[in-house]
């Protein structure tokens, strides 16, 4: 697969994933009291692993000597942490007058001590995971083969998962340690896939691999979302099963979308554009959600059926994403604003303004 198509593929993956993020927030913040339904559970388990996998895929690189490159910590800190603090602070003031409901603590205490960071947890967790991955790269550099590198990742992920249990509760909230342990494996395995990208892409296109990962995703999703229905499974198996599900989802998504993206077309271009703006959508879309509590009785009357919920969430997500992209475009005319509110690097914003 040519490099341009590969870039388009993962932009499309990010575009679909961020659209699912907005759909999930429509259910949990616009409608509310409906986030125990199957639609919300499935949406919530699918989209974030795709983001971490793609981020890992483009982090896994070697230098001219064959050693693994460290992530660009300074640039990523500027892109991820400063906009997160700026936008989430604005959200704290906007939320009380938004008419929305949230299961999260939308206060300054929630921002700094709650693991979900008022809904803005992804960016700091991604940055910390990058730092941890950087610490593992000397070990990974000793292995050239994917099998050995995957084994090293499993060992590191196990140590991280076990170590998270010993972190005091307060610091678990401050540093989101459980979320870091949860998403480190799929990020790091995404980096391994990036180190062996041609082999990985060929692997995903094999029919039996695609069938196995789709079936595995479905089975593991059922267990992870409703684990209490499987009392014969020990509780310690939940997080390893979730990590395996994340990898199956990312592999299946790559295998399913690769042929479509290779053909190009307007739909691919649209989803690719949304994917390239996914960080801006993530940071700003909360401000353009709107209360939909009046439709809750109807949705409950149809027994929280999967199709009505997904349909409503998708229909509402379309204008939310469209307005968010419009605001991001307006903001892009000012390099400092684009940096603070959308994570756009200052040099990119300046180039866009000049062009």
Protein Blocks (a to p, Z undefined) as FASTA:
>chain_A
ZZklmmmmmmmmmmmmmmmmmmmmmmmmmngomlmbfklmmmmmmmmmmmmmmmmmmmmc
cdfkopacdddfklmmmmmmmmmmmmmmmmmmmmmmnopacfbdcdfklmmmgmklnopa
mmmmmmmmmmmmmmmmmmmmmpmbfklmmmmmmmmmmmmmmmmmmpcfklmmmnommmmm
mmmmmmmmmmmmmmmmmmmmmmmmpmklmmmmmmmmmmmmmmmmmmmlmmmbcfklmmmm
mmmmmmmmmmmmmmmmmmmmmngpjklmmmmmmmmmmmmmmmmmmmmgccfklmmmmmmm
noopaklmmmmmmmmmmmmmmmmmmmmmmmmmpmklmmmmnopafklmmmmmmZZ
